[in-house]
Amino acid sequence: MEGSKIKVILVDDHQIVREGFKLILLLDERFETIGEAESATTLFTLLKEKTPDVIVLDISMPGLSGIEICKQIKINTPAIKILFVTANVDTTHLKAAIKSGADGFLPKDTSSKEFTTAVSEVANGNTYFSSKISGLMIKVMTQSNSHNETELSLRELEIVKQLAEGKLQKEIASTLFISPRTVETHKKNIQTKLGINTTAELVKFAIREGITDL
Protein backbone atom coordinates (compact mmCIF):
# COMPACT_ATOMS: atom_id res chain seq x y z
CA MET A 1 0.00 0.00 0.00
CA GLU A 2 1.07 3.55 -0.74
CA GLY A 3 0.76 4.71 2.84
CA SER A 4 2.92 1.92 4.16
CA LYS A 5 5.87 2.59 1.88
CA ILE A 6 9.18 3.72 3.35
CA LYS A 7 9.69 7.34 2.27
CA VAL A 8 13.26 8.16 1.22
CA ILE A 9 15.19 11.32 0.32
CA LEU A 10 18.43 10.86 -1.63
CA VAL A 11 21.28 13.28 -0.95
CA ASP A 12 24.42 13.22 -3.09
CA ASP A 13 26.12 15.91 -5.15
CA HIS A 14 26.42 13.56 -8.14
CA GLN A 15 23.22 13.24 -10.14
CA ILE A 16 24.17 9.88 -11.61
CA VAL A 17 24.53 8.45 -8.10
CA ARG A 18 21.11 9.72 -7.07
CA GLU A 19 19.57 8.31 -10.24
CA GLY A 20 21.14 4.93 -9.53
CA PHE A 21 19.75 4.85 -5.99
CA LYS A 22 16.36 6.04 -7.23
CA LEU A 23 16.17 3.25 -9.81
CA ILE A 24 17.05 0.61 -7.23
CA LEU A 25 14.31 1.87 -4.91
CA LEU A 26 11.82 2.16 -7.77
CA LEU A 27 12.19 -1.55 -8.47
CA ASP A 28 11.27 -2.41 -4.87
CA GLU A 29 7.65 -1.76 -3.90
CA ARG A 30 8.58 -1.22 -0.25
CA PHE A 31 10.06 2.20 -1.01
CA GLU A 32 9.07 5.61 -2.32
CA THR A 33 11.62 8.30 -3.20
CA ILE A 34 9.99 11.58 -2.18
CA GLY A 35 12.87 13.91 -2.98
CA GLU A 36 16.46 14.46 -4.02
CA ALA A 37 19.08 17.01 -2.98
CA GLU A 38 22.59 17.84 -4.14
CA SER A 39 23.54 20.00 -1.14
CA ALA A 40 22.66 20.84 2.46
CA THR A 41 20.83 23.98 1.34
CA THR A 42 18.60 22.04 -1.06
CA LEU A 43 17.98 19.33 1.54
CA PHE A 44 16.95 21.67 4.35
CA THR A 45 14.60 23.50 1.99
CA LEU A 46 13.08 20.16 0.98
CA LEU A 47 12.65 19.11 4.62
CA LYS A 48 10.39 22.11 5.22
CA GLU A 49 7.85 20.48 2.90
CA LYS A 50 8.49 16.75 3.21
CA THR A 51 9.31 14.35 6.04
CA PRO A 52 11.13 11.19 5.02
CA ASP A 53 11.57 8.03 7.03
CA VAL A 54 15.15 7.70 5.80
CA ILE A 55 17.71 10.05 4.30
CA VAL A 56 20.40 8.37 2.20
CA LEU A 57 23.38 10.67 2.60
CA ASP A 58 26.92 11.04 1.26
CA ILE A 59 29.71 12.35 3.47
CA SER A 60 31.59 14.49 0.91
CA MET A 61 29.21 17.29 -0.02
CA PRO A 62 29.61 20.90 -1.21
CA GLY A 63 29.18 23.32 1.69
CA LEU A 64 28.19 21.44 4.82
CA SER A 65 29.52 17.89 4.93
CA GLY A 66 27.24 14.91 5.39
CA ILE A 67 28.50 14.65 8.97
CA GLU A 68 27.35 18.18 9.78
CA ILE A 69 24.06 17.62 7.98
CA CYS A 70 23.44 14.50 10.06
CA LYS A 71 24.19 16.34 13.31
CA GLN A 72 21.67 19.07 12.50
CA ILE A 73 18.95 16.63 11.46
CA LYS A 74 19.39 14.55 14.59
CA ILE A 75 19.05 17.68 16.73
CA ASN A 76 16.00 19.06 14.91
CA THR A 77 14.17 15.91 13.73
CA PRO A 78 15.71 12.89 15.47
CA ALA A 79 12.99 10.54 14.20
CA ILE A 80 14.45 10.75 10.68
CA LYS A 81 16.90 7.91 10.08
CA ILE A 82 20.25 8.60 8.42
CA LEU A 83 21.98 6.04 6.21
CA PHE A 84 25.41 7.06 4.96
CA VAL A 85 26.42 5.62 1.58
CA THR A 86 29.88 6.91 0.84
CA ALA A 87 33.27 6.38 -0.73
CA ASN A 88 34.86 7.77 2.45
CA VAL A 89 35.36 4.39 4.08
CA ASP A 90 37.99 4.78 6.79
CA THR A 91 38.17 4.85 10.57
CA THR A 92 38.04 8.63 10.85
CA HIS A 93 34.89 9.08 8.76
CA LEU A 94 33.16 6.06 10.27
CA LYS A 95 33.75 7.27 13.82
CA ALA A 96 32.57 10.75 12.86
CA ALA A 97 29.43 9.31 11.27
CA ILE A 98 28.59 7.29 14.38
CA LYS A 99 29.18 10.28 16.67
CA SER A 100 26.92 12.42 14.47
CA GLY A 101 24.08 9.97 15.09
CA ALA A 102 24.13 7.85 11.92
CA ASP A 103 21.81 4.85 11.86
CA GLY A 104 23.71 3.04 9.11
CA PHE A 105 26.86 3.13 7.01
CA LEU A 106 27.58 1.54 3.62
CA PRO A 107 30.48 1.85 1.17
CA LYS A 108 29.46 2.93 -2.33
CA ASP A 109 30.58 -0.39 -3.78
CA THR A 110 27.79 -2.17 -1.91
CA SER A 111 25.28 -4.34 -3.77
CA SER A 112 21.74 -3.16 -4.56
CA LYS A 113 20.42 -5.94 -2.32
CA GLU A 114 22.42 -4.77 0.67
CA PHE A 115 21.43 -1.17 -0.06
CA THR A 116 17.69 -1.94 0.12
CA THR A 117 18.25 -4.13 3.17
CA ALA A 118 20.04 -1.28 4.93
CA VAL A 119 17.33 1.26 4.07
CA SER A 120 14.66 -1.10 5.37
CA GLU A 121 16.57 -1.92 8.55
CA VAL A 122 17.21 1.69 9.57
CA ALA A 123 13.62 2.65 8.69
CA ASN A 124 12.48 -0.02 11.17
CA GLY A 125 14.58 1.42 13.96
CA ASN A 126 17.64 -0.80 13.65
CA THR A 127 21.22 0.11 12.85
CA TYR A 128 22.99 -1.30 9.80
CA PHE A 129 26.73 -1.37 9.19
CA SER A 130 28.06 -3.18 6.15
CA SER A 131 30.01 -6.37 6.78
CA LYS A 132 32.72 -4.86 4.60
CA ILE A 133 33.47 -2.30 7.29
CA SER A 134 32.76 -4.47 10.31
CA GLY A 135 35.83 -6.53 9.52
CA LEU A 136 36.98 -9.89 10.83
CA MET A 137 39.89 -9.18 13.15
CA ILE A 138 39.59 -8.47 16.87
CA LYS A 139 41.87 -5.77 18.30
CA VAL A 140 42.66 -6.00 21.97
CA MET A 141 41.12 -2.99 23.65
CA THR A 142 43.33 -0.61 25.58
CA GLN A 143 41.87 -0.50 29.05
CA SER A 144 41.87 2.81 30.85
CA ASN A 145 40.28 1.22 33.90
CA SER A 146 42.50 -0.87 36.16
CA HIS A 147 39.67 -3.07 37.42
CA ASN A 148 39.79 -6.47 35.72
CA GLU A 149 36.06 -6.99 35.95
CA THR A 150 35.48 -4.20 33.39
CA GLU A 151 37.67 -5.88 30.77
CA LEU A 152 36.21 -8.09 28.07
CA SER A 153 37.55 -11.63 27.80
CA LEU A 154 38.75 -13.00 24.48
CA ARG A 155 35.54 -15.02 24.19
CA GLU A 156 33.47 -11.89 24.86
CA LEU A 157 35.47 -9.96 22.26
CA GLU A 158 34.81 -12.73 19.73
CA ILE A 159 31.08 -12.53 20.45
CA VAL A 160 31.11 -8.73 20.14
CA LYS A 161 32.84 -9.08 16.76
CA GLN A 162 30.31 -11.57 15.45
CA LEU A 163 27.36 -9.53 16.70
CA ALA A 164 28.87 -6.51 14.91
CA GLU A 165 28.93 -8.61 11.72
CA GLY A 166 25.20 -9.20 12.08
CA LYS A 167 25.40 -12.85 13.16
CA LEU A 168 22.44 -14.31 15.03
CA GLN A 169 22.99 -15.90 18.43
CA LYS A 170 22.34 -19.39 17.02
CA GLU A 171 24.98 -18.80 14.32
CA ILE A 172 27.49 -17.57 16.89
CA ALA A 173 26.81 -20.58 19.07
CA SER A 174 27.45 -22.90 16.11
CA THR A 175 30.74 -21.28 15.08
CA LEU A 176 32.06 -21.16 18.67
CA PHE A 177 30.74 -24.64 19.57
CA ILE A 178 28.77 -23.37 22.55
CA SER A 179 25.04 -23.27 23.29
CA PRO A 180 22.80 -20.33 22.32
CA ARG A 181 22.06 -19.93 26.01
CA THR A 182 25.77 -19.47 26.72
CA VAL A 183 25.96 -16.84 23.98
CA GLU A 184 23.01 -15.03 25.57
CA THR A 185 24.74 -15.15 28.97
CA HIS A 186 27.96 -13.73 27.50
CA LYS A 187 25.99 -10.99 25.74
CA LYS A 188 24.27 -9.97 28.99
CA ASN A 189 27.62 -9.92 30.81
CA ILE A 190 29.14 -7.78 28.04
CA GLN A 191 26.27 -5.30 28.19
CA THR A 192 26.53 -5.11 31.97
CA LYS A 193 30.28 -4.45 31.83
CA LEU A 194 29.90 -1.77 29.17
CA GLY A 195 26.73 -0.21 30.55
CA ILE A 196 24.77 -0.64 27.30
CA ASN A 197 21.34 -2.14 26.67
CA THR A 198 20.90 -3.04 23.00
CA THR A 199 22.66 -4.89 20.19
CA ALA A 200 22.67 -1.65 18.19
CA GLU A 201 24.68 0.07 20.93
CA LEU A 202 26.99 -2.93 21.03
CA VAL A 203 27.66 -2.66 17.28
CA LYS A 204 28.39 1.05 17.55
CA PHE A 205 30.68 0.39 20.51
CA ALA A 206 32.60 -2.32 18.62
CA ILE A 207 33.26 -0.05 15.64
CA ARG A 208 33.96 3.07 17.68
CA GLU A 209 36.46 1.34 19.99
CA GLY A 210 38.30 -0.55 17.27
CA ILE A 211 37.32 -4.05 18.33
CA THR A 212 36.67 -4.82 14.67
CA ASP A 213 39.15 -4.32 11.85
CA LEU A 214 38.11 -1.48 9.51
MOWOQUI-V990911 format. One record per run of one state. SS is the DSSP state (a for helix, b for strand, c for the rest). FROM is the first residue (numbers start at 1). LEN is the number of residues. If there is no record, write none. Layout:
{{SS:FROM:LEN} {SS:FROM:LEN}}
//
This chain:
{{c:1:1} {a:2:3} {c:5:1} {b:6:6} {c:12:3} {a:15:12} {c:27:4} {b:31:7} {c:38:2} {a:40:7} {c:47:7} {b:54:4} {c:58:8} {a:66:11} {c:77:4} {b:81:6} {c:87:4} {a:91:10} {c:101:3} {b:104:4} {c:108:4} {a:112:12} {c:124:4} {b:128:2} {c:130:1} {a:131:4} {c:135:13} {a:148:3} {c:151:3} {a:154:11} {c:165:4} {a:169:8} {c:177:3} {a:180:15} {c:195:4} {a:199:10} {c:209:6}}
//
